[in-house]
Amino acid sequence: MKKALALAVSLLLMVTVIAACGSNGSNGEGAANNGAANEGAATNNAGGEQAEAKKIALVLPEKIGVNKFFVLMDEGFKKAGEEFGAEVKTIESTDPAAFEQNLRATVAEDYDLIITATFQAVDALNKVAAENPDKPFAIIDTIVDLPNVRSVQFREHEAAYLMGALAGLSTKTNTVGAVVAMDAPLLKKYTYGFEQGLKSTNPEAEFLVNYVGSFTDPVKGKELALLQQSKGADFIAGMAAVGDNGVFEAAKEKGFYTSGQDTDRTGEDPEHIVLSQLKGTDTVAYETVKAFMEDNFEYGAAEYGLKEDGVGLTFVTRESESPLSPFIGQENVDKVKAIAEDIKSGKIVVELPAS
């Protein structure tokens, strides 16, 4: 009995030792695998450190406020940052001196790409970009001719042509107007394009133009719209940025028809705001960030027009959630859709104003 018990104990000890040896081998292999995984993680971490998020700044020459041009641009900029993993920051400026300081600050903070916009930014960007030739810059809505700047322009005159053509077909008084922010080269693309379109469909129509003197004065915008309405204008295009809000107020009070800019603003008052000239500042900001993050960023000038869907007109090139106004009418819209196709194909060439 004692011999049998001793034998059983010996066998049990042998099984335990064998199991322990097998367990140690398995743990050793697991440790080796874990070590390889940790090494891979370390490599990934190291790679992550080497490829840490690029920093991109959008430095604006003024406050965004209710200016749809900048609101849209900021939205596209932030959307691209989120989608492509860039660290993005929008910096607003109070005046030209503050804008230049903000540009210099982003250079000092070593942002990988600095984007700005409009002719208001040209003077400061010319200085700062020239002083920092190794730093990439981009400007939206105008041209800065430097080797380290990407400039993106819009062919606003093409969309303005469509609006003018539609206004010419729709007016009942044969008098239409435009309330414009400033008498500046960029904005002449709007008025000149509009007038070409107007005359193409209604050579006898009278075109009234008045300038607000700034981009941020709805009171003056309203005053000028009322003046044009008193002269018989039944359609008055808003081309005055924040000043358009004053034009809209006047339209509601006096019962004439008007249009917005950059985004579809017809939903704010479909009875009176019957069109909007569209400008894809969100698309351009988004594409600029995307190109930079995907290493497709190119310096020099680029343009977005009707063909590239960079500009357009509600109901003609893009549908609207608002109902089409009887003042405009589907028959007139269809005629202008055909004009849009002729511009895209090159059959109609919208002229630029003489510089």
C-alpha positions in Angstrom: 0.0 0.0 0.0 2.8 2.4 0.9 4.7 1.5 -2.3 1.5 2.2 -4.3 1.0 5.6 -2.6 4.6 6.6 -3.2 4.3 5.6 -6.8 1.2 7.7 -7.2 2.9 10.7 -5.6 5.9 10.3 -7.9 3.7 10.3 -11.0 1.8 13.3 -9.8 5.1 15.2 -9.4 6.2 14.3 -12.8 3.0 15.5 -14.4 3.3 18.8 -12.5 6.9 19.4 -13.7 6.0 18.6 -17.3 3.0 21.0 -17.1 5.1 23.6 -15.6 7.7 23.3 -18.4 5.0 23.5 -21.0 3.6 26.5 -19.3 6.9 28.3 -19.2 7.5 27.6 -22.9 4.1 29.0 -23.8 4.7 32.1 -21.6 8.1 32.6 -23.2 6.5 32.5 -26.7 3.7 34.9 -25.6 6.3 37.3 -24.1 8.2 37.2 -27.3 5.0 38.0 -29.3 4.1 40.7 -26.8 7.6 42.1 -27.2 7.2 42.2 -30.9 3.8 43.9 -30.6 5.2 46.4 -28.2 8.1 47.0 -30.6 5.6 47.6 -33.3 3.6 49.9 -31.1 6.7 51.8 -30.3 7.5 52.0 -34.0 4.0 53.3 -34.6 4.3 55.8 -31.8 7.6 56.9 -33.2 6.0 57.2 -36.6 3.1 59.1 -35.1 5.6 61.6 -33.5 7.3 62.0 -36.9 3.9 62.6 -38.6 2.3 64.7 -36.0 -0.7 66.8 -37.3 0.1 69.6 -39.6 -1.0 73.0 -38.4 -3.0 75.2 -40.8 -4.2 78.7 -40.1 -7.0 80.7 -41.8 -6.1 84.4 -41.1 -9.0 86.6 -42.1 -8.6 90.4 -42.7 -11.8 91.2 -40.8 -14.3 89.7 -38.3 -16.5 86.9 -39.7 -19.6 88.4 -38.2 -22.6 87.7 -40.5 -20.6 88.0 -43.7 -21.7 84.8 -45.5 -18.5 84.9 -47.6 -16.4 84.3 -44.6 -18.9 82.1 -42.7 -18.9 79.6 -45.6 -15.1 79.7 -46.0 -14.6 79.0 -42.3 -17.0 76.1 -42.5 -15.2 74.5 -45.4 -11.8 75.1 -43.7 -12.9 73.4 -40.5 -14.6 70.5 -42.3 -11.3 69.7 -44.2 -9.3 70.0 -41.0 -11.5 67.4 -39.3 -11.6 65.0 -42.3 -7.9 65.1 -43.1 -6.5 65.3 -39.6 -5.0 68.8 -39.7 -4.9 71.0 -36.7 -6.7 74.1 -37.9 -7.3 77.5 -36.4 -9.3 80.5 -37.7 -7.9 83.9 -36.7 -10.1 87.0 -37.2 -8.7 90.6 -37.5 -10.1 93.9 -36.5 -8.2 96.2 -38.9 -5.3 96.1 -41.5 -2.6 96.5 -38.8 -4.0 93.7 -36.7 -4.2 91.5 -39.8 -0.5 91.9 -40.6 0.3 91.2 -37.0 -1.8 88.0 -37.1 0.0 86.9 -40.3 3.3 87.4 -38.7 2.2 85.6 -35.5 1.2 82.5 -37.5 4.7 82.5 -39.1 6.3 82.8 -35.7 4.2 79.9 -34.4 5.4 77.9 -37.4 2.1 77.0 -39.0 2.7 74.6 -41.9 0.3 76.5 -44.2 -1.2 79.9 -43.8 -4.4 80.7 -45.8 -6.0 84.1 -46.1 -8.6 85.8 -48.4 -9.7 88.8 -50.4 -8.0 91.9 -51.8 -7.9 93.3 -48.3 -5.1 90.8 -47.5 -2.9 91.6 -50.6 -0.6 94.3 -49.2 0.2 92.5 -46.0 0.6 89.1 -47.6 2.9 90.5 -50.3 5.2 91.7 -47.4 5.0 88.7 -45.1 5.2 86.0 -47.8 8.2 87.7 -49.5 10.0 87.8 -46.1 9.3 84.1 -45.6 10.0 82.4 -48.9 10.1 78.9 -47.4 6.7 79.2 -45.8 3.6 78.1 -47.9 0.7 80.5 -48.2 -2.6 80.5 -50.0 -5.0 83.4 -50.7 -8.6 83.0 -51.8 -10.5 85.4 -54.1 -7.5 87.3 -55.5 -4.0 87.0 -56.8 -0.7 87.4 -55.1 2.1 86.8 -57.6 4.8 85.2 -55.4 6.5 81.8 -55.8 5.4 80.6 -52.3 1.7 81.6 -52.7 -1.2 79.6 -54.1 -3.9 82.1 -55.4 -7.4 81.0 -56.1 -9.8 83.2 -58.0 -13.5 82.8 -59.0 -15.0 83.7 -62.3 -17.8 85.6 -60.6 -18.6 87.4 -63.8 -20.0 84.1 -65.2 -22.6 83.7 -62.5 -23.3 87.5 -62.5 -24.0 87.1 -66.3 -26.7 84.5 -65.5 -28.3 86.7 -62.9 -28.4 89.7 -65.2 -29.8 87.5 -68.0 -32.6 86.3 -65.6 -33.3 89.8 -64.3 -33.6 91.0 -67.9 -36.2 88.3 -68.7 -38.1 88.9 -65.4 -38.3 92.7 -64.9 -41.7 94.2 -65.5 -40.5 97.9 -65.3 -37.4 97.5 -67.5 -35.3 98.9 -64.7 -33.1 96.8 -62.5 -30.3 97.8 -60.0 -27.4 96.6 -57.9 -26.3 97.9 -54.5 -22.5 97.2 -54.4 -20.1 97.3 -51.5 -17.3 99.3 -53.2 -16.1 100.5 -56.5 -13.2 98.0 -56.6 -11.8 95.8 -59.4 -13.1 92.6 -57.9 -16.6 93.9 -57.6 -16.6 95.2 -61.2 -16.6 91.5 -62.2 -20.1 91.3 -60.6 -21.5 94.5 -62.1 -19.9 94.1 -65.5 -20.9 90.5 -65.8 -24.5 91.3 -64.6 -24.8 94.1 -67.2 -23.6 91.9 -70.0 -26.2 89.2 -69.1 -28.9 91.9 -68.7 -28.3 93.4 -72.1 -28.1 89.9 -73.7 -31.7 89.2 -72.9 -33.1 92.7 -72.6 -31.1 95.3 -74.5 -33.6 98.1 -73.5 -33.3 97.6 -69.7 -31.8 100.3 -67.6 -29.2 99.3 -65.0 -28.7 101.3 -61.9 -25.5 100.9 -59.7 -24.8 102.5 -56.4 -21.8 101.9 -54.0 -22.1 101.6 -50.2 -18.5 102.3 -49.5 -17.9 99.3 -47.2 -18.7 95.7 -46.7 -20.4 96.1 -43.4 -23.1 98.9 -43.7 -26.7 97.6 -43.9 -28.1 101.1 -43.2 -26.4 102.5 -46.3 -27.4 99.5 -48.3 -31.0 100.0 -47.4 -30.8 103.7 -48.2 -29.4 103.0 -51.7 -31.9 100.2 -52.4 -34.8 102.6 -51.6 -33.3 105.2 -53.9 -33.2 102.7 -56.8 -36.7 101.5 -56.1 -37.9 105.1 -56.2 -36.4 105.3 -59.8 -38.5 102.3 -60.9 -36.3 99.3 -60.2 -38.3 96.2 -59.5 -35.3 93.9 -59.1 -32.2 95.1 -57.1 -29.3 92.7 -56.7 -27.5 92.8 -53.3 -23.7 92.9 -53.9 -22.7 94.5 -50.6 -21.8 91.7 -48.2 -23.4 92.6 -44.9 -25.0 95.6 -46.6 -27.2 93.1 -48.4 -29.2 92.8 -45.2 -30.3 96.4 -45.6 -31.3 95.7 -49.2 -33.4 92.8 -48.0 -35.2 95.0 -45.5 -36.0 97.6 -48.1 -37.4 94.9 -50.4 -39.7 93.6 -47.7 -40.9 97.1 -46.9 -41.5 98.2 -50.5 -42.3 95.0 -52.2 -39.6 94.8 -54.8 -37.4 91.7 -55.6 -33.8 91.2 -54.7 -31.0 88.6 -54.5 -28.3 87.5 -52.2 -24.6 86.5 -52.6 -22.3 83.6 -51.9 -24.9 81.2 -50.2 -28.5 80.5 -50.9 -30.3 83.3 -49.0 -33.7 82.8 -50.6 -35.0 80.9 -47.5 -34.7 84.1 -45.4 -37.6 85.7 -47.3 -38.6 83.7 -50.4 -41.3 86.3 -51.4 -38.7 89.0 -52.0 -35.2 87.3 -52.0 -35.8 85.4 -55.3 -32.3 84.5 -56.3 -28.8 84.1 -54.9 -25.5 84.2 -56.8 -23.4 81.4 -55.4 -19.7 81.4 -54.7 -18.0 78.2 -53.3 -15.7 79.7 -50.7 -16.3 76.6 -48.6 -15.3 74.3 -51.6 -12.1 76.3 -52.2 -11.0 76.4 -48.6 -11.7 72.7 -48.3 -9.8 71.8 -51.5 -6.9 73.9 -50.4 -6.5 72.1 -47.1 -7.1 68.7 -48.8 -4.4 69.4 -51.5 -1.9 70.4 -48.8 -2.6 67.3 -46.6 -2.4 65.0 -49.6 0.8 66.6 -51.0 -0.9 67.9 -54.1 -0.5 71.6 -53.1 0.6 73.7 -56.1 1.7 77.3 -56.1 0.5 79.8 -58.8 -3.0 80.8 -59.8 -6.2 78.6 -60.1 -9.7 79.6 -61.1 -13.2 78.3 -60.3 -16.1 79.2 -62.6 -19.4 77.7 -63.8 -17.6 74.7 -65.3 -15.8 73.8 -62.1 -19.0 74.5 -60.0 -17.1 77.2 -58.2 -19.8 79.8 -58.9 -23.5 79.5 -59.8 -27.1 80.7 -59.5 -30.0 79.3 -57.5 -32.6 77.5 -59.6 -30.3 77.6 -62.6 -27.1 75.7 -61.6 -28.3 74.5 -58.2 -31.7 73.7 -56.8 -33.0 75.6 -53.8 -35.3 74.5 -50.9 -37.3 77.7 -51.5 -40.1 77.8 -54.1 -39.4 79.5 -57.3 -40.9 83.0 -57.4 -43.6 83.7 -60.0 -41.6 86.9 -60.7 -38.8 84.7 -62.1 -40.8 81.9 -63.6 -39.7 78.4 -64.8 -39.7 79.4 -68.5 -37.1 82.1 -67.8 -35.1 79.7 -65.7 -35.0 77.2 -68.5 -33.7 79.9 -70.9 -30.9 80.8 -68.5 -30.0 77.2 -68.0 -29.3 77.0 -71.7 -27.1 80.1 -71.4 -25.2 78.5 -68.5 -24.4 75.5 -70.7 -23.2 77.8 -73.5 -20.8 79.5 -71.0 -19.5 76.2 -69.8 -18.9 75.0 -73.4 -17.2 78.3 -74.4 -19.9 79.2 -76.9 -20.6 82.3 -74.8 -17.5 84.1 -73.4 -18.3 86.5 -70.5 -15.9 89.4 -70.8 -13.9 90.8 -67.9 -14.0 94.5 -67.2 -11.1 96.6 -68.5 -8.5 97.0 -65.7 
